[in-house]
Amino acid sequence: MVVDRIEVYLDGASEPLAVLKEPPYRLNLDTRKIPDGEHVLRVVTHFRGGGEEIREIPFTVNNYPDVMVLGLDEGGEVAGTLELRLAVGEPELPLEPVRFNPIWYVVASVIVLGSIWAYFALSPAAETVVAQVAPPAQEAQAPKEGAVPAANVDPALMEKGKSLYEASCAACHGANGQGMPPVMPALAGNPNLKDAQLILNTVKNGRGAMPAVGAAFSDEDLKAVATYIRNSFGNSFGPVE
């Protein structure tokens, strides 16, 4: 899946703190401008062709200066006169490296490609879809050298389908159709691609981890990309009627 943009919201705000459109996706969050207490950071990832993923990250802001008392241990027994030293932390000073910094948590959360991969790789729903769409391991075959489409396939339609595939599908399924199992099934040597309706429905409406990349495609576009997929990467299932 190709990321279109990432919107970051604080608590229930309707306007985002930031809209990230180009990698690397980074956000500087100044907690000094946020009231102390409990908050929620909402990260909304929008994908090209439709679909979105929402992740909410609860965190606590505490910029109020801490008072440290040195010379008196909690629960200790004392007698006579004590000399105590009091220190007040300054919120303007940089945090010690050992303390938790919420900014790094935010940055890590918006590295979407890694998190998307992990989410769908462990998702039972994704495994079910892959099992339905991808062929069993023993049935999948590498593309045959010199394999050519069926004789009655329109070359112009194949060329159009190739352009659409490279623009909308190759980022996940690979330029050579090998995919990214188990999240994105391989198209190369996939016997399930004999079912043209399966390809058309999946491209147009999405399925499992795959968004509806072809929702805005015309019928001719859908026919072209389906024809290309059915007759490339070692596949030779003929034109789409």
C-alpha positions in Angstrom: 0.0 0.0 0.0 1.2 3.5 -0.8 0.8 6.2 1.8 -0.9 9.4 0.6 -0.5 11.4 3.8 -0.5 11.2 7.6 -2.6 13.4 9.8 -1.7 13.8 13.5 -4.4 15.0 16.0 -4.2 15.9 19.7 -7.0 14.7 21.9 -10.4 15.4 20.2 -9.2 18.3 18.0 -10.9 18.5 14.6 -7.9 20.2 13.1 -4.6 18.2 12.8 -1.4 19.3 14.5 0.4 18.4 11.3 -0.1 16.8 7.9 2.9 14.8 6.8 3.0 14.1 3.1 6.6 13.1 2.3 8.9 10.7 4.0 10.7 10.7 6.4 7.5 11.3 8.4 8.7 13.4 11.4 6.9 15.6 13.9 8.3 17.9 16.6 5.8 17.9 19.6 6.4 20.8 22.1 4.9 19.4 25.3 5.4 22.8 27.0 2.4 24.0 25.0 0.2 21.2 26.2 -1.5 21.2 29.6 -0.1 18.7 32.2 -2.2 15.6 32.4 -3.5 12.7 30.3 -3.7 13.2 26.5 -4.2 11.1 23.4 -2.3 11.4 20.1 -4.3 10.2 17.1 -2.3 9.2 14.0 -4.5 8.8 10.9 -2.7 7.2 7.8 -4.5 7.8 4.5 -3.6 5.5 1.6 -3.8 6.2 -2.1 -6.9 4.8 -3.7 -8.8 4.9 -0.5 -8.7 3.4 2.9 -7.1 4.6 6.2 -5.6 3.3 9.4 -6.1 5.0 12.8 -3.8 4.6 15.8 -4.4 6.3 19.1 -1.5 6.7 21.5 -2.2 7.7 25.1 0.5 9.7 27.0 1.0 11.9 30.0 2.5 15.4 30.0 4.3 16.5 33.2 6.2 19.8 32.8 5.6 21.0 36.3 9.0 21.3 38.1 9.8 18.5 40.5 11.1 19.4 44.0 14.0 17.2 45.1 14.9 16.8 48.8 18.4 15.7 49.5 19.6 14.7 52.9 16.4 12.9 54.1 15.5 9.4 53.0 11.9 8.4 52.9 11.0 6.4 55.9 14.4 7.0 57.5 15.0 7.6 61.3 16.4 11.0 62.1 17.5 13.0 65.2 18.9 16.4 66.0 19.4 19.1 63.4 19.3 18.2 59.7 20.7 20.1 56.7 18.4 19.5 53.8 19.1 20.6 50.2 16.1 21.4 48.0 16.4 21.4 44.2 13.7 22.5 41.8 13.8 21.1 38.3 13.6 23.5 35.4 11.2 22.5 32.6 13.3 24.5 30.1 16.3 22.2 30.7 16.7 19.2 28.4 15.6 15.9 29.8 18.1 13.4 31.0 18.7 10.6 28.4 17.4 8.0 30.9 14.0 9.7 31.2 11.1 8.9 28.9 10.7 11.4 26.0 7.3 11.2 24.4 8.6 12.8 21.1 10.5 9.6 20.3 7.3 7.6 20.8 5.5 9.8 18.4 8.2 9.6 15.8 8.3 5.8 16.1 4.6 5.5 15.7 4.5 7.4 12.4 7.0 5.1 10.7 3.9 3.6 9.1 5.4 1.1 6.7 6.9 -1.0 9.5 3.9 -0.8 11.7 1.5 -1.7 8.8 3.7 -4.7 7.9 3.7 -5.9 11.5 0.0 -5.3 12.0 -1.2 -7.2 8.9 1.5 -9.9 9.2 0.0 -10.8 12.6 -3.6 -10.2 11.7 -5.8 -13.4 11.5 -7.9 -11.6 8.9 -4.9 -11.0 6.7 -3.9 -14.6 6.9 -7.4 -15.7 5.9 -7.3 -13.4 2.9 -3.8 -14.6 1.8 -4.9 -18.2 2.1 -7.8 -17.5 -0.2 -6.0 -15.4 -2.8 -2.4 -16.7 -2.8 -1.7 -20.3 -4.0 -0.3 -22.8 -1.6 3.5 -22.7 -1.4 4.0 -25.9 -3.3 1.7 -24.7 -6.2 3.4 -21.2 -6.6 6.0 -21.2 -9.4 8.6 -18.7 -10.4 8.1 -16.9 -13.7 9.2 -19.0 -16.6 11.9 -17.6 -18.7 10.6 -16.3 -22.0 6.9 -16.9 -21.0 4.6 -15.0 -23.3 0.9 -14.0 -23.0 -1.8 -16.0 -24.7 -1.9 -15.4 -28.5 -5.3 -13.6 -28.5 -4.3 -10.9 -25.9 -4.3 -7.3 -27.3 -0.8 -5.9 -27.0 -2.1 -2.3 -26.6 -4.3 -3.5 -23.7 -1.3 -5.2 -22.1 0.7 -2.0 -22.4 -2.0 0.1 -20.8 -2.4 -2.5 -18.1 1.4 -2.5 -17.4 1.3 1.3 -16.9 -1.6 1.0 -14.4 0.1 -1.8 -12.6 3.4 0.0 -12.2 1.6 3.1 -10.9 -0.9 1.5 -8.5 0.1 -2.1 -7.8 3.9 -2.6 -8.0 4.7 -0.8 -4.7 3.1 -3.8 -2.8 3.1 -6.7 -5.3 6.5 -5.9 -6.8 7.5 -5.1 -10.3 8.1 -8.8 -11.0 4.9 -9.9 -9.2 6.7 -11.6 -6.3 4.6 -9.7 -3.7 5.5 -9.4 0.0 4.2 -12.6 1.6 2.4 -13.1 3.9 0.8 -9.7 3.7 0.8 -9.2 -0.1 0.4 -12.4 -2.1 2.6 -13.2 -5.0 1.1 -12.8 -8.5 3.8 -14.7 -10.3 2.8 -18.2 -11.0 -0.5 -17.8 -9.1 -3.1 -20.3 -10.4 -5.9 -18.4 -8.7 -5.5 -15.6 -11.2 -7.3 -17.8 -13.7 -10.5 -16.3 -12.1 -10.8 -13.0 -13.9 -13.7 -11.9 -11.7 -11.6 -12.3 -8.6 -9.0 -9.9 -10.0 -11.6 -7.3 -11.1 -13.4 -7.4 -7.7 -10.2 -7.2 -5.7 -8.7 -4.3 -7.7 -12.0 -2.3 -7.7 -13.2 -3.0 -4.1 -10.1 -4.0 -2.2 -9.7 -7.0 0.0 -8.1 -7.6 3.4 -4.9 -5.6 3.6 -5.3 -4.3 0.0 -7.2 -1.0 -0.4 -9.5 -0.3 -3.3 -6.8 1.0 -5.6 -9.1 0.7 -8.7 -12.1 2.4 -7.2 -11.8 5.3 -9.7 -10.7 3.1 -12.6 -12.9 3.0 -15.7 -14.1 -0.4 -17.0 -11.5 -0.3 -19.6 -8.8 0.4 -17.0 -9.9 -2.5 -14.9 -9.9 -4.8 -18.0 -6.4 -3.6 -18.9 -4.8 -4.2 -15.5 -6.6 -7.5 -15.0 -5.4 -8.7 -18.5 -1.8 -7.6 -17.7 -1.8 -9.5 -14.3 -3.3 -12.6 -15.9 -0.6 -12.6 -18.7 2.6 -11.5 -16.9 5.1 -12.9 -14.4 4.8 -16.4 -16.0 1.0 -16.4 -16.1 -0.8 -17.0 -19.4 -4.6 -17.1 -18.7 -5.7 -15.1 -21.8 -7.8 -11.9 -22.1 -10.5 -10.7 -19.8 -13.9 -10.8 -21.4 
